[in-house]
Amino acid sequence: MLALRLTRGTHPLVLARRLLVAAASAGVGFLLLCTLGHALGHPEQAPASTLRLLWCVLPLAATVQFAVAVARTDPSTRPRPGLSAIGLGPARLALLAAASTAVTCALGSAVALLLYLHLRGDLTGLPFDGAAAGLLAGDQPVPLAAVLTLLAVVPVTAAAAAALALRPRPAPLSEDSEGEDETMPSGLPWGVALIAIGLAVETYAGRSGGGDGLPLPGRFDGSPAAVLAGWVLTAIGLATAGPALVHGCGRLLQTARPGAVRLLAGRVLMTESRRVGRPLGVVCAVLSGLLAAASLYGSDTGSDAFGPLTGLGATLILACTCATLLTATLESRQGRAPVTEALLDAGAPPTALRTAALLRAGVLLVVFLPLTWAVGELAALPLKG
């Protein structure tokens, strides 16, 4: 009940972010229900239906990541003076954030159920009722237990992830926290190794055929399992190396006698490398996968090259990862708001702060755009032959 009251009284921007989470949850719920419709309409293709269900893990992970990022930036989940006295300490606030996330995702799941029943023809009186009855097995009864189980996946997973991410952590033993941003996040060697292993697996699978293809939706039908496994390893490697790359960009800005603007931009990148680097690495991985798919299948004609469900899944992944990056950037900006205010009070010109922000964005684009293009081309190269 408290989570519902806080939702009603939130700022419009915060409410808009929650509505975006609900929309993403509705998209994933609809994909899961479409997989159920395929299983009902094709009972003889149980392995194919299982693989289609596993294919929904990627948009599910992107949606959960976005939901956690929104929960982290929610003002109602921040510890404030006086809340502990009424029983709302850090642990209770984490549970409150998890409850709010579950309510938001449950709203999206309800919308997905209504859309699914409408397209099946179970709900009439609206335009396009029963338009996808053949695709969603409209002639078969809907198993209620299976529907409720699939629709509960997103709310339960997102709530658990939000509670885990916002759980209270013990304070560091060392009182000197100013040197934390001086070290390189240690994920760069592991990230490079995973990228290399993933590209090697894709190359080997492309040259040897990679075995039988997986019956996945759209033009990905028939893709070798080893190719998809290699791409997953490459994506994990990019996400792992992201914080170290952002930290390196910050050091690069501070080389060769930096001025005040370059020094400020570099220090911000180094300080926020762990917070922004991982979502940026995930976006890089998603864009490289889209570039690889476009280079492989972009020359094919026809509007149904990838299929509607594959297009919906790809749109969800891209939208959620980009929204997560923007939300992490907003969280970073909110975290350094006291420092920004102190600089303005000390007489720093606002143009210097804006120039530092543009410099940070520019150096990240210079580093990550070529990396994204290179990984995408290398991932598609073994399969072009």
matplotlib code that plots the C-alpha trace (Angstrom):
import matplotlib.pyplot as plt

x = [0.0, 2.9, 4.4, 1.1, 0.9, 4.4, 3.7, 0.7, 2.8, 5.9, 7.3, 6.1, 9.6, 9.9, 6.4, 7.3, 10.4, 8.1, 5.7, 8.6, 9.5, 5.8, 5.9, 9.0, 7.5, 4.4, 6.6, 8.5, 5.2, 3.7, 6.8, 6.5, 2.8, 3.5, 5.9, 3.1, 0.8, 3.4, 3.6, -0.2, -0.5, 2.5, 2.6, 4.8, 7.5, 8.3, 12.1, 11.5, 9.1, 11.6, 14.3, 11.8, 11.3, 15.0, 15.3, 13.2, 15.9, 17.8, 14.8, 14.0, 17.6, 17.5, 14.1, 15.3, 18.5, 16.4, 14.0, 16.9, 18.4, 15.0, 14.7, 18.2, 17.3, 13.9, 13.9, 11.6, 14.2, 17.0, 17.8, 16.9, 17.1, 14.2, 13.1, 14.9, 13.0, 9.7, 11.1, 12.2, 15.9, 18.0, 16.8, 13.1, 13.7, 15.3, 12.2, 10.0, 11.9, 11.4, 7.7, 7.4, 9.3, 7.0, 3.9, 5.2, 6.1, 2.8, 1.0, 2.9, 2.2, -1.5, -1.4, 0.4, -2.3, -5.1, -3.3, -2.7, -6.3, -7.5, -5.3, -6.4, -10.0, -11.0, -11.8, -14.1, -15.5, -12.2, -10.4, -8.2, -9.8, -8.7, -6.2, -3.5, -5.7, -3.8, -0.4, -1.5, -3.5, -6.9, -8.7, -7.0, -8.0, -5.6, -3.9, -4.3, -1.4, 1.0, -0.1, 0.2, 3.6, 5.0, 3.5, 5.0, 8.6, 9.3, 7.8, 9.5, 12.8, 12.9, 11.8, 14.5, 17.2, 16.1, 16.2, 19.7, 21.1, 19.7, 20.5, 22.5, 26.2, 28.7, 30.8, 34.4, 37.0, 39.4, 38.4, 40.3, 37.9, 39.4, 41.8, 39.1, 38.9, 42.7, 42.8, 41.7, 38.7, 40.1, 37.6, 39.7, 41.8, 38.7, 36.7, 39.3, 39.7, 36.0, 35.7, 38.6, 37.1, 33.7, 35.1, 37.2, 34.2, 32.1, 35.0, 35.3, 31.6, 31.3, 34.1, 33.0, 29.3, 28.7, 26.4, 22.6, 20.8, 18.6, 14.9, 14.6, 12.1, 12.7, 15.8, 17.9, 16.2, 19.0, 21.8, 24.5, 24.4, 28.1, 27.7, 25.1, 27.2, 30.2, 28.1, 26.9, 30.6, 31.5, 28.6, 29.6, 33.2, 32.2, 30.0, 32.9, 35.5, 33.2, 34.1, 37.9, 37.5, 35.6, 38.3, 41.0, 39.1, 39.3, 43.0, 43.5, 41.8, 44.2, 47.4, 49.8, 49.3, 45.5, 43.7, 40.8, 38.2, 40.1, 41.0, 37.4, 36.1, 38.7, 38.1, 34.4, 34.9, 37.3, 34.9, 31.8, 33.5, 31.9, 28.4, 28.3, 30.8, 28.8, 25.6, 27.8, 29.4, 26.0, 24.9, 28.1, 27.4, 23.8, 24.8, 27.6, 25.1, 22.7, 25.5, 26.5, 22.9, 22.4, 25.6, 24.5, 20.9, 20.6, 20.9, 17.8, 14.6, 11.2, 9.8, 9.5, 13.2, 13.4, 9.8, 7.6, 8.4, 12.2, 11.8, 9.9, 12.6, 15.4, 13.5, 13.0, 16.7, 17.9, 15.4, 16.0, 19.8, 19.8, 17.3, 19.4, 22.5, 20.5, 19.2, 22.7, 23.9, 21.1, 22.1, 25.7, 24.6, 22.5, 25.4, 27.8, 25.2, 26.8, 30.2, 28.7, 26.9, 30.1, 32.0, 29.4, 29.5, 33.3, 32.9, 33.4, 31.7, 28.7, 30.2, 33.2, 30.9, 29.0, 32.3, 33.5, 30.3, 30.6, 34.3, 33.3, 30.7, 33.1, 35.9, 33.5, 32.1, 35.6, 36.6, 33.4, 32.0, 35.1, 35.1, 31.4, 31.9, 35.0, 33.4, 30.3, 32.3, 34.5, 31.4, 29.8, 32.9, 33.1, 29.5, 29.6, 31.4]
y = [0.0, 2.4, 1.6, 2.5, 5.8, 6.8, 6.0, 8.3, 11.2, 10.9, 13.5, 13.3, 12.4, 9.6, 8.4, 8.5, 6.3, 3.8, 3.8, 3.0, 0.1, -1.0, -0.8, -2.9, -5.4, -5.6, -6.3, -9.1, -10.5, -10.5, -12.3, -15.0, -15.4, -15.7, -18.5, -20.2, -19.7, -21.4, -24.3, -24.7, -24.5, -26.8, -29.5, -31.7, -29.0, -29.0, -28.4, -25.5, -23.9, -24.4, -22.6, -19.8, -19.4, -19.3, -16.7, -14.4, -14.3, -11.5, -9.0, -10.1, -9.4, -6.0, -5.1, -6.2, -4.1, -1.1, -1.7, -1.8, 1.4, 3.2, 1.9, 3.2, 6.7, 6.8, 9.6, 7.6, 4.9, 7.2, 7.2, 10.5, 11.8, 10.8, 7.8, 5.3, 6.6, 5.5, 2.1, 3.0, 2.2, 1.2, -2.4, -1.4, 1.2, -1.6, -3.7, -0.7, -0.2, -3.9, -3.7, -0.6, -2.4, -5.4, -3.3, -1.5, -4.7, -6.3, -3.5, -4.2, -7.9, -7.2, -5.0, -7.9, -10.3, -8.1, -7.6, -11.3, -12.2, -9.5, -10.7, -14.3, -13.2, -14.0, -10.3, -8.8, -5.4, -3.7, -3.2, -6.0, -8.5, -12.0, -10.6, -13.1, -16.0, -18.4, -17.3, -17.4, -20.7, -19.0, -22.3, -23.8, -23.1, -20.9, -22.7, -20.3, -21.7, -21.4, -17.8, -16.7, -18.3, -16.6, -13.2, -13.5, -13.9, -10.2, -8.8, -11.4, -11.2, -7.4, -7.1, -9.6, -7.8, -4.4, -5.6, -7.2, -4.0, -1.7, -3.8, -2.0, -2.7, -2.4, 0.7, 0.3, -0.3, 2.4, 6.0, 7.2, 6.9, 9.6, 7.1, 4.7, 6.3, 6.1, 2.4, 0.7, -1.3, -4.8, -6.0, -5.1, -8.3, -10.5, -8.5, -8.6, -12.4, -13.0, -10.9, -12.8, -16.2, -15.2, -14.0, -17.2, -19.4, -17.5, -17.9, -21.6, -22.1, -20.1, -22.0, -25.5, -25.0, -25.1, -28.1, -28.0, -24.6, -23.5, -23.1, -19.5, -16.8, -14.8, -15.0, -16.3, -19.6, -22.1, -20.1, -22.4, -22.7, -22.0, -18.7, -17.5, -18.7, -16.8, -13.6, -14.0, -14.3, -11.3, -9.3, -10.3, -9.3, -5.8, -5.3, -6.5, -4.2, -1.2, 0.3, -0.1, 1.6, 4.5, 4.8, 4.8, 7.6, 9.7, 9.1, 10.0, 13.3, 14.2, 13.6, 16.2, 19.1, 19.2, 22.4, 22.9, 21.7, 18.5, 17.8, 18.1, 15.9, 13.3, 13.1, 12.7, 9.8, 8.1, 8.5, 7.4, 4.6, 1.7, 3.3, 4.3, 1.9, -1.3, 0.1, 1.6, -1.7, -3.4, -0.8, -1.3, -5.1, -4.7, -2.2, -4.5, -7.4, -5.3, -4.2, -7.9, -8.9, -6.0, -6.8, -10.4, -10.0, -6.4, -7.2, -9.5, -8.1, -8.2, -6.5, -9.8, -10.6, -10.9, -11.5, -9.4, -11.1, -11.0, -7.3, -6.7, -8.5, -6.5, -3.3, -4.1, -4.9, -1.8, 0.5, -0.9, -0.8, 2.7, 3.8, 2.1, 4.1, 7.3, 6.5, 5.7, 9.0, 10.7, 8.9, 10.0, 13.6, 13.5, 12.0, 14.8, 17.6, 18.8, 19.0, 21.0, 23.3, 23.9, 24.7, 27.2, 28.8, 29.0, 31.1, 28.4, 29.5, 27.4, 27.3, 25.4, 22.7, 22.4, 22.1, 19.4, 17.5, 17.7, 16.7, 13.6, 12.6, 13.2, 11.1, 8.2, 8.4, 8.4, 5.3, 3.2, 3.9, 2.3, -0.5, -1.2, -1.2, -3.4, -6.0, -6.1, -6.5, -9.2, -11.0, -11.0, -11.8, -15.6, -16.0, -14.0, -16.7]
z = [0.0, 0.8, -2.6, -4.3, -2.4, -3.3, -6.9, -6.9, -5.4, -7.5, -9.8, -13.4, -14.8, -12.3, -13.2, -16.9, -16.3, -14.4, -17.3, -19.7, -17.4, -17.6, -21.4, -21.6, -19.2, -21.4, -24.5, -22.8, -21.4, -24.9, -26.3, -23.6, -24.3, -28.0, -27.2, -25.3, -28.4, -30.6, -28.2, -28.1, -31.9, -32.6, -29.8, -32.0, -32.0, -28.3, -28.7, -31.0, -28.5, -25.7, -27.8, -28.6, -24.8, -24.2, -27.0, -24.7, -22.1, -23.9, -23.8, -20.3, -19.1, -20.8, -19.2, -15.7, -16.1, -17.1, -14.1, -11.7, -13.1, -12.7, -9.1, -8.3, -9.4, -7.7, -5.1, -2.8, -2.2, -1.1, 2.7, 4.3, 7.9, 10.0, 8.0, 10.2, 13.2, 11.6, 10.5, 7.0, 7.2, 4.2, 4.3, 4.3, 1.6, -0.6, 0.0, -0.9, -4.1, -4.9, -4.2, -6.4, -9.2, -8.9, -9.1, -12.2, -14.0, -13.0, -14.7, -17.9, -17.6, -17.3, -20.4, -22.2, -21.2, -22.5, -25.8, -26.1, -25.4, -27.8, -30.7, -30.1, -30.4, -26.7, -26.2, -28.8, -29.5, -30.3, -33.7, -34.8, -32.4, -33.4, -36.0, -34.9, -33.9, -36.2, -34.9, -31.2, -31.5, -31.0, -31.4, -28.3, -24.7, -22.7, -19.8, -16.9, -14.8, -17.7, -18.5, -14.8, -14.5, -17.6, -16.7, -13.2, -14.6, -15.2, -12.0, -9.7, -11.5, -11.6, -7.9, -6.8, -8.9, -7.5, -3.9, -4.5, -6.1, -3.5, -0.4, 2.3, 2.1, 4.9, 5.0, 3.8, 6.5, 5.1, 5.8, 2.8, -0.1, -2.3, -3.9, -5.1, -8.5, -8.9, -9.6, -13.2, -12.8, -13.2, -15.8, -18.9, -19.2, -18.7, -21.1, -23.8, -23.3, -23.5, -26.7, -28.3, -27.3, -28.6, -31.9, -32.2, -31.5, -34.2, -36.7, -36.1, -36.3, -39.5, -41.2, -40.0, -40.3, -36.6, -36.6, -36.9, -36.8, -34.0, -35.0, -33.7, -34.9, -38.1, -40.2, -37.3, -38.0, -38.8, -37.1, -35.7, -31.9, -31.7, -33.5, -31.0, -28.1, -29.5, -29.8, -26.2, -25.0, -27.0, -25.5, -22.0, -22.8, -23.9, -20.8, -18.6, -20.3, -20.3, -16.9, -17.6, -21.0, -19.5, -16.8, -19.5, -21.4, -18.2, -17.9, -21.6, -21.1, -18.3, -20.2, -21.6, -19.2, -18.9, -18.3, -15.8, -18.2, -19.3, -15.8, -14.6, -17.5, -16.9, -13.2, -13.6, -16.1, -13.8, -10.8, -12.7, -14.7, -12.7, -12.8, -16.5, -18.0, -17.7, -19.4, -22.1, -22.7, -23.0, -25.5, -27.5, -27.5, -28.7, -31.4, -32.6, -32.8, -34.8, -37.2, -37.7, -38.4, -40.8, -42.7, -43.0, -43.9, -44.9, -48.6, -48.5, -49.9, -48.2, -45.2, -43.2, -43.2, -39.5, -38.6, -36.3, -33.0, -33.7, -34.5, -31.3, -29.3, -31.0, -30.4, -26.7, -26.3, -28.0, -26.3, -22.8, -23.0, -24.3, -21.7, -19.0, -20.2, -20.1, -16.6, -15.3, -16.7, -14.9, -11.7, -12.2, -12.6, -9.5, -7.5, -8.4, -8.0, -4.7, -6.4, -9.3, -6.9, -5.0, -8.2, -9.2, -5.8, -6.1, -9.3, -12.0, -15.2, -16.3, -19.8, -18.4, -17.0, -20.2, -22.2, -19.8, -20.4, -24.2, -23.9, -21.9, -24.5, -27.3, -26.0, -25.3, -28.8, -30.3, -28.3, -28.4, -31.9, -33.7, -31.2, -31.8, -35.6, -35.4, -33.2, -35.4, -38.6, -37.1, -35.8, -39.2, -41.3, -40.7, -41.7, -44.9, -46.8]

ax = plt.figure().add_subplot(projection="3d")
ax.plot(x, y, z, "-o")
ax.set_aspect("equal")
plt.show()
